């Protein structure tokens, strides 16, 4: 039985999104803009970063200043693609989870990113509350939201 309290989750399970949108979609300019923005916005270093809506890991290598990155996505298909791209490095942990019920203790992450995800949220304030809870005091959600 569906949980009536939980908003619906956008699910890319089995989707060809990465190929259709990024590889064949003429999006190199947008990808480059994201790379520049992340380079300028992210701190130079940190311990633990949460990548919300990590998808196939397109941006993950751009978080090189962080010791460990948790890639979170609802779609196991997308996370499998991320693992194929990034490998089994101990630097990465792949987590299939619902953003409305994040499986982390409060204050765990130094920072989080959420790129091209918020517009998929049926209840953005509820999702952002979850993110806020798992950020350490002074932790940031990029782009541009301070805890």
Beta strands, then each sheet from edge to edge (+ up, - down):
strand 1: 46-52
strand 2: 66-73
strand 3: 92-96
strand 4: 109-114
strand 5: 135-142
strand 6: 145-146
sheet 1: 3+ 2+ 1+ 4+ 5+ 6-
end
